[in-house]
Amino acid sequence: MAEIAKRGKMLLPPEDSYAVNSRQRKLLATASQALAQVDGVSDWLIIAEQLRLTRLALDALTGRTHTEDLLDVVFGTFCVGK
């Protein structure tokens, strides 16, 4: 049991870090890159677009996008209340 616990601890991230899978890592990288594109930019249209891309990546990370898409399909294809 001690050996299993030892090997398990080696697989976990350090206490000051987070464990993320490859999909989550890609979405976090996408959000980070979009925010980095705003640095030094004065055009509000460019800033707004980069913030939109950041929000989309974070929505996908938290599952919000999929929930909204599912609700759009449900309410868009079924007649509720009749």
N, C-alpha and C positions, 0 to 999 in steps of 0.2 A: 504494500500500500504506500509506503514511503517513497519508493521508486516511481510509482505512478504519479503521486503528488508532485514529486520533483520534476518529472518530465512535463507534466501539465503546466506548472508554473513557468517553465522555459518557453512554452508556446504562447503564453499570455503577454500582452504589452506591459510595459512598466506602469506603475501606479499613476503616474502623471500623464499617461497617454490614453487614447481611446482605441478600441478594437473596431475596425471597419473592414468590410469585405471589398472586393475589387470594384463592384458596381458603385458602392458608396464612395470609394476613393476617387473614381472617375467623376462622379457628380460634384464632389467637393473641389476637385481640381478645376472643373468647368466653372464653378461659381467663383473660385479664387482668380482664375484667369480673366473672367469678365470684369471683376472688380478692379483688377490690375490695369485694365484698359482705360479706366476712368482717370487714373493718376495723370495730372497735368493737362487734362482736356478741359476746355472752356465751352465747348459746344454742348448746349443742354440736350439737343437731340441725340447726340452720341452717348451722353451720360445716361439718358433715359433708356436707350436701347440696351446698354450694358447692364443696367440695373434690372431690366426686364429679363435678360438672359440669366442673370444671377438668381432672380426669383424663380424662374422655371427650373433651374437646376436644384434649388432648395425644395421646391414643391415636389419634384420627383424623388428627392431624398427622403422626404417625410411622408410620401404617399398621398399627398394632397391632390396631385394631378390626376392620379388614377381614380380617386374617389369622385372628383368633379366630372371626369369623362364618363364614368359609370352612371352617375346621376343624369347627365345629359342624354345618354342613350335610353335610360329607363323612362324619363319624362318626355323625351322626344318621340319615342315609338309607341308608348302606351297612353291611352286616354285615361287619366286618373280622375276619379270623381263622377263618372257616369254610371 
